[in-house]
């Protein structure tokens, strides 16, 4: 059994342990692709998966607009409320961190180990909700840069 397959199975187990079905499912799907000798799919995901994931995430966030649940008037009035302004600032910061997260994970894929373990720990011990690794990776990249670590 290859190291990659063992790591994927470990990630799937940690995901199940931490009730993070996204990590568990993704790791299991990749393990199945690897077992099925579908290396072309693994390579494609390695090269383009992040961009596809971000595209789907943004599309899902815009879906209420397409479904007609958010009008132009709603859009404008919500943006001008204090909660809308705070959300805009936080989202801008998250987008900035996400950019750094993508760069970190592309340059240093092993950083994913800490992100998975931290997600499981945060879910189990802190009662948190498992969220996307890009922001956590971006915060990691920022802290590594600030403290000159790596």
Backbone as CSV, one residue per row, in Angstrom:
resi,resn,N_x,N_y,N_z,CA_x,CA_y,CA_z,C_x,C_y,C_z
1,UNK,0.860,-1.173,0.000,0.000,0.000,0.000,0.906,1.236,0.000
2,UNK,0.581,2.190,-0.854,1.412,3.389,-0.988,1.208,4.342,0.190
3,UNK,2.217,5.195,0.389,2.103,6.217,1.433,0.894,7.111,1.198
4,UNK,0.677,7.482,-0.068,-0.444,8.359,-0.397,-1.772,7.750,-0.006
5,UNK,-1.945,6.458,-0.299,-3.194,5.785,0.046,-3.359,5.704,1.564
6,UNK,-2.294,5.408,2.277,-2.367,5.362,3.743,-2.751,6.724,4.316
7,UNK,-2.174,7.784,3.785,-2.494,9.133,4.271,-3.949,9.467,3.973
8,UNK,-4.422,9.111,2.783,-5.821,9.372,2.435,-6.765,8.614,3.370
9,UNK,-6.434,7.368,3.674,-7.276,6.594,4.592,-7.230,7.179,6.000
10,UNK,-6.071,7.646,6.418,-5.951,8.312,7.718,-6.802,9.582,7.750
11,UNK,-6.723,10.359,6.670,-7.537,11.588,6.589,-9.022,11.263,6.613
12,UNK,-9.413,10.203,5.916,-10.827,9.797,5.923,-11.245,9.408,7.338
13,UNK,-10.383,8.657,8.032,-10.690,8.271,9.403,-10.768,9.460,10.336
14,UNK,-9.813,10.385,10.212,-9.848,11.592,11.038,-11.089,12.427,10.727
15,UNK,-11.442,12.498,9.463,-12.648,13.233,9.089,-13.893,12.639,9.724
16,UNK,-13.992,11.310,9.711,-15.137,10.659,10.349,-15.111,10.874,11.857
17,UNK,-13.928,10.736,12.456,-13.786,10.943,13.894,-14.210,12.360,14.287
18,UNK,-13.826,13.332,13.471,-14.151,14.727,13.754,-15.488,15.175,13.200
19,UNK,-16.260,14.229,12.680,-17.567,14.539,12.082,-17.448,15.559,10.950
20,UNK,-16.318,15.524,10.257,-16.113,16.396,9.108,-16.264,15.534,7.862
21,UNK,-17.515,15.429,7.391,-17.807,14.546,6.267,-17.199,15.039,4.958
22,UNK,-16.894,16.332,4.874,-16.247,16.827,3.664,-14.830,16.272,3.532
23,UNK,-14.073,16.310,4.619,-12.721,15.752,4.592,-12.791,14.242,4.389
24,UNK,-13.665,13.577,5.129,-13.787,12.124,5.010,-14.186,11.725,3.588
25,UNK,-15.162,12.402,3.042,-15.628,12.069,1.692,-14.598,12.349,0.625
26,UNK,-13.933,13.493,0.732,-12.912,13.838,-0.261,-11.754,12.850,-0.217
27,UNK,-11.304,12.517,0.990,-10.193,11.564,1.117,-10.604,10.188,0.598
28,UNK,-11.810,9.761,0.926,-12.284,8.457,0.456,-12.421,8.440,-1.070
29,UNK,-12.936,9.526,-1.641,-13.074,9.594,-3.100,-11.707,9.524,-3.780
30,UNK,-10.739,10.244,-3.243,-9.393,10.200,-3.819,-8.755,8.825,-3.637
31,UNK,-9.002,8.191,-2.505,-8.489,6.835,-2.293,-9.088,5.880,-3.321
32,UNK,-10.380,6.014,-3.569,-11.022,5.163,-4.581,-10.458,5.430,-5.979
33,UNK,-10.212,6.704,-6.292,-9.605,7.028,-7.589,-8.215,6.411,-7.698
34,UNK,-7.463,6.481,-6.605,-6.115,5.913,-6.611,-6.176,4.395,-6.734
35,UNK,-7.062,3.755,-6.001,-7.215,2.299,-6.088,-7.695,1.866,-7.469
36,UNK,-8.537,2.703,-8.077,-9.069,2.408,-9.407,-8.107,2.768,-10.528
37,UNK,-6.924,3.172,-10.163,-5.881,3.528,-11.141,-6.317,4.683,-12.047
38,UNK,-7.095,5.611,-11.486,-7.562,6.770,-12.251,-6.638,7.954,-11.992
39,UNK,-5.348,7.756,-12.240,-4.355,8.797,-11.971,-4.610,10.066,-12.782
40,UNK,-5.199,9.947,-13.963,-5.512,11.136,-14.759,-6.461,12.050,-14.000
41,UNK,-7.422,11.464,-13.278,-8.380,12.264,-12.508,-7.691,12.898,-11.300
42,UNK,-6.803,12.146,-10.660,-6.058,12.683,-9.521,-5.177,13.839,-9.977
43,UNK,-4.481,13.666,-11.107,-3.630,14.751,-11.633,-4.468,15.970,-12.004
44,UNK,-5.633,15.743,-12.606,-6.505,16.853,-13.000,-6.948,17.630,-11.761
45,UNK,-7.346,16.903,-10.718,-7.753,17.569,-9.474,-6.584,18.294,-8.826
46,UNK,-5.406,17.708,-8.902,-4.216,18.338,-8.333,-3.931,19.666,-9.023
47,UNK,-4.131,19.703,-10.331,-3.828,20.909,-11.106,-4.961,21.928,-11.108
48,UNK,-6.208,21.466,-11.122,-7.329,22.393,-11.311,-8.414,22.334,-10.240
49,UNK,-8.252,21.474,-9.266,-9.298,21.260,-8.271,-9.604,22.479,-7.427
50,UNK,-8.580,23.221,-7.034,-8.815,24.406,-6.207,-9.651,25.429,-6.957
51,UNK,-9.303,25.666,-8.215,-10.067,26.635,-9.012,-11.509,26.166,-9.194
52,UNK,-11.707,24.876,-9.446,-13.059,24.350,-9.597,-13.844,24.480,-8.287
53,UNK,-13.191,24.175,-7.166,-13.857,24.294,-5.871,-14.281,25.719,-5.568
54,UNK,-13.406,26.664,-5.861,-13.741,28.070,-5.624,-14.877,28.508,-6.547
55,UNK,-14.840,28.064,-7.790,-15.925,28.379,-8.729,-17.263,27.866,-8.198
56,UNK,-17.295,26.628,-7.737,-18.539,26.063,-7.214,-18.986,26.773,-5.940
57,UNK,-18.043,27.135,-5.092,-18.389,27.856,-3.869,-19.019,29.210,-4.188
58,UNK,-18.396,29.949,-5.081,-18.930,31.268,-5.454,-20.296,31.113,-6.127
59,UNK,-20.432,30.112,-6.983,-21.729,29.874,-7.638,-22.803,29.562,-6.603
60,UNK,-22.463,28.777,-5.580,-23.456,28.454,-4.558,-23.831,29.687,-3.734
61,UNK,-22.875,30.591,-3.527,-23.175,31.817,-2.803,-24.055,32.760,-3.621
62,UNK,-23.909,32.724,-4.933,-24.714,33.573,-5.808,-26.057,32.942,-6.187
63,UNK,-26.257,31.685,-5.838,-27.489,30.985,-6.207,-28.763,31.698,-5.725
64,UNK,-28.802,32.290,-4.512,-30.027,33.006,-4.113,-30.368,34.165,-5.062
65,UNK,-29.365,34.770,-5.656,-29.620,35.837,-6.632,-30.278,35.231,-7.863
66,UNK,-29.701,34.137,-8.345,-30.253,33.480,-9.534,-31.648,32.925,-9.273
67,UNK,-31.909,32.505,-8.036,-33.217,31.954,-7.682,-34.251,33.042,-7.432
68,UNK,-33.841,34.314,-7.462,-34.769,35.410,-7.265,-35.068,35.717,-5.808
69,UNK,-34.292,35.161,-4.881,-34.529,35.416,-3.464,-33.842,36.678,-2.968
70,UNK,-33.019,37.304,-3.803,-32.310,38.523,-3.419,-32.402,39.513,-4.572
71,UNK,-33.085,40.617,-4.331,-33.270,41.624,-5.381,-32.151,42.656,-5.314
72,UNK,-32.097,43.496,-6.318,-31.114,44.574,-6.341,-31.350,45.535,-5.176
73,UNK,-32.609,45.785,-4.856,-32.945,46.657,-3.729,-32.467,46.048,-2.406
74,UNK,-32.711,44.735,-2.230,-32.238,44.030,-1.030,-30.718,44.105,-0.935
75,UNK,-30.094,43.917,-2.063,-28.628,43.918,-2.124,-28.081,45.250,-1.610
76,UNK,-28.607,46.325,-2.124,-28.145,47.655,-1.721,-28.451,47.979,-0.275
77,UNK,-29.672,47.687,0.173,-30.041,48.029,1.549,-29.264,47.179,2.559
78,UNK,-29.027,45.935,2.262,-28.261,45.072,3.176,-26.812,45.509,3.272
79,UNK,-26.247,45.938,2.171,-24.846,46.347,2.165,-24.621,47.590,3.013
80,UNK,-25.624,48.458,3.104,-25.478,49.700,3.852,-25.790,49.567,5.342
81,UNK,-26.291,48.422,5.774,-26.527,48.195,7.201,-25.197,47.915,7.887
82,UNK,-25.108,48.165,9.193,-23.855,47.856,9.903,-23.413,46.400,9.720
83,UNK,-24.366,45.476,9.797,-23.997,44.066,9.636,-23.469,43.794,8.220
84,UNK,-24.025,44.477,7.233,-23.554,44.310,5.858,-22.168,44.887,5.654
85,UNK,-21.919,46.043,6.262,-20.591,46.660,6.149,-19.530,45.812,6.852
86,UNK,-19.862,45.316,8.050,-18.921,44.448,8.765,-18.668,43.175,7.952
87,UNK,-19.729,42.600,7.407,-19.581,41.391,6.600,-18.696,41.653,5.383
88,UNK,-18.830,42.816,4.763,-18.010,43.148,3.592,-16.532,43.251,3.965
89,UNK,-16.248,43.866,5.103,-14.854,43.998,5.548,-14.276,42.629,5.890
90,UNK,-15.037,41.831,6.621,-14.565,40.493,6.994,-14.385,39.629,5.748
91,UNK,-15.291,39.703,4.800,-15.173,38.926,3.566,-13.950,39.347,2.754
92,UNK,-13.657,40.645,2.744,-12.460,41.119,2.038,-11.207,40.552,2.701
93,UNK,-11.184,40.554,4.029,-10.035,39.989,4.750,-9.930,38.484,4.495
94,UNK,-11.066,37.793,4.476,-11.064,36.355,4.211,-10.575,36.056,2.797
95,UNK,-10.979,36.881,1.839,-10.511,36.693,0.462,-9.003,36.882,0.379
96,UNK,-8.508,37.866,1.098,-7.063,38.100,1.140,-6.344,36.899,1.753
97,UNK,-6.864,36.406,2.877,-6.272,35.232,3.517,-6.375,34.001,2.621
98,UNK,-7.489,33.855,1.943,-7.673,32.721,1.044,-6.637,32.694,-0.062
99,UNK,-6.303,33.858,-0.584,-5.267,33.937,-1.624,-3.941,33.406,-1.087
100,UNK,-3.597,33.807,0.117,-2.375,33.310,0.731,-2.453,31.815,1.019
101,UNK,-3.646,31.337,1.340,-3.836,29.909,1.589,-3.617,29.075,0.341
102,UNK,-4.131,29.550,-0.782,-3.917,28.842,-2.048,-2.423,28.777,-2.360
103,UNK,-1.754,29.907,-2.204,-0.314,29.951,-2.493,0.454,29.021,-1.559
104,UNK,0.100,29.028,-0.265,0.783,28.164,0.696,0.594,26.696,0.335
105,UNK,-0.642,26.299,0.067,-0.916,24.890,-0.220,-0.289,24.440,-1.536
106,UNK,-0.178,25.349,-2.509,0.479,24.988,-3.763,1.982,24.833,-3.567
107,UNK,2.571,25.708,-2.768,4.016,25.668,-2.551,4.407,24.633,-1.505
108,UNK,3.529,24.373,-0.550,3.856,23.516,0.583,2.651,22.627,0.913
109,UNK,2.393,21.603,0.078,1.214,20.750,0.284,1.181,20.064,1.652
110,UNK,2.336,19.864,2.276,2.375,19.195,3.579,1.684,20.024,4.662
111,UNK,1.455,21.302,4.417,0.742,22.142,5.388,-0.673,21.621,5.619
112,UNK,-1.169,20.835,4.676,-2.511,20.268,4.790,-2.641,19.381,6.028
113,UNK,-1.537,18.759,6.442,-1.567,17.876,7.609,-2.074,18.642,8.833
114,UNK,-1.473,19.784,9.107,-1.896,20.587,10.249,-3.318,21.090,10.109
115,UNK,-3.716,21.422,8.891,-5.072,21.920,8.668,-6.114,20.839,8.958
116,UNK,-5.824,19.608,8.554,-6.769,18.516,8.805,-6.831,18.207,10.292
117,UNK,-5.672,18.079,10.934,-5.648,17.785,12.370,-6.341,18.906,13.145
118,UNK,-6.039,20.158,12.794,-6.673,21.285,13.474,-8.175,21.305,13.288
119,UNK,-8.639,20.953,12.103,-10.077,20.908,11.841,-10.754,19.842,12.699
120,UNK,-10.119,18.682,12.803,-10.680,17.610,13.621,-10.681,18.014,15.095
121,UNK,-9.577,18.564,15.575,-9.484,18.999,16.976,-10.523,20.088,17.266
122,UNK,-10.621,21.063,16.366,-11.583,22.143,16.565,-13.019,21.663,16.568
123,UNK,-13.302,20.634,15.771,-14.657,20.094,15.709,-14.980,19.277,16.952
124,UNK,-14.047,18.393,17.337,-14.313,17.486,18.460,-14.182,18.190,19.806
125,UNK,-13.047,18.829,20.041,-12.764,19.379,21.374,-13.380,20.751,21.621
126,UNK,-13.507,21.548,20.576,-14.000,22.911,20.768,-15.452,23.082,20.323
127,UNK,-16.045,22.022,19.800,-17.435,22.095,19.354,-17.615,23.002,18.155
128,UNK,-16.547,23.167,17.379,-16.594,24.055,16.222,-17.271,23.422,15.023
129,UNK,-17.344,24.197,13.987,-17.909,23.754,12.727,-16.772,23.701,11.719
130,UNK,-16.592,22.562,11.057,-15.490,22.471,10.094,-15.731,23.404,8.908
131,UNK,-14.806,24.289,8.686,-14.919,25.237,7.578,-13.776,25.017,6.600
132,UNK,-13.772,25.801,5.557,-12.794,25.630,4.493,-11.357,25.806,4.934
133,UNK,-10.474,24.992,4.370,-9.063,25.061,4.744,-8.316,26.249,4.146
134,UNK,-8.870,26.908,3.144,-8.128,27.999,2.506,-7.917,29.183,3.435
135,UNK,-8.908,29.530,4.208,-8.756,30.651,5.137,-7.766,30.272,6.240
136,UNK,-7.891,29.048,6.753,-6.936,28.591,7.766,-5.525,28.555,7.186
137,UNK,-5.398,28.108,5.950,-4.080,28.089,5.306,-3.568,29.512,5.090
138,UNK,-4.462,30.419,4.752,-4.063,31.818,4.565,-3.603,32.448,5.865
139,UNK,-4.331,32.165,6.948,-3.910,32.675,8.260,-2.566,32.063,8.642
140,UNK,-2.380,30.789,8.331,-1.104,30.119,8.587,0.011,30.796,7.807
141,UNK,-0.232,31.042,6.522,0.784,31.693,5.680,1.142,33.071,6.228
142,UNK,0.135,33.826,6.657,0.374,35.158,7.212,1.214,35.074,8.491
143,UNK,0.860,34.151,9.380,1.623,33.994,10.622,3.049,33.514,10.353
144,UNK,3.204,32.588,9.404,4.550,32.121,9.048,5.398,33.278,8.521
145,UNK,4.769,34.133,7.715,5.482,35.275,7.164,5.801,36.293,8.271
146,UNK,4.856,36.578,9.137,5.074,37.551,10.204,6.179,37.122,11.164
147,UNK,6.231,35.832,11.460,7.195,35.327,12.437,8.412,34.683,11.770
148,UNK,8.525,34.865,10.464,9.675,34.354,9.698,9.919,32.863,9.954
149,UNK,8.863,32.102,9.894,8.946,30.646,10.100,8.808,29.937,8.759
150,UNK,9.252,28.732,8.669,9.101,27.805,7.542,10.233,26.876,7.481
